[in-house]
Amino acid sequence: MHELSIAQNLLDIVSAQCLKNGFKVIESVNIKIGKASGIMPDALSFAFDAIKTDTIAHNASLNIAEVPVSAFCKDCNSAFIVEEEYVLFCPSCKGSSFVMTAGRELDIVDMEVS
């Protein structure tokens, strides 16, 4: 379960930023996870909750927004979004020459602190 190490890194990053800016408590963390990132949101949330005790984020909520997979087809010059985790072909022309433009990210959007 690599979500545990991701949760630990996430907690380390937000804690360091919180303390660096003179705050002492993290109330919530908002992140974006791409559907093709290979990260399971439920497992990440579980891991975050398990390791946040005894930290400045002990009462923090982890709010996760999933980003759909989107791509640009080089064959028909169309942009598209799919609900699946992986793109095998362009839904418009069935071509296989495309570039993913979103869906692999793991971004910290912001956090609420006090």
Helices and strands as residue ranges (DSSP letters): H 3-20, E 26-34, H 41-51, E 61-67, E 69-73, E 79-82, E 98-102, E 106-113
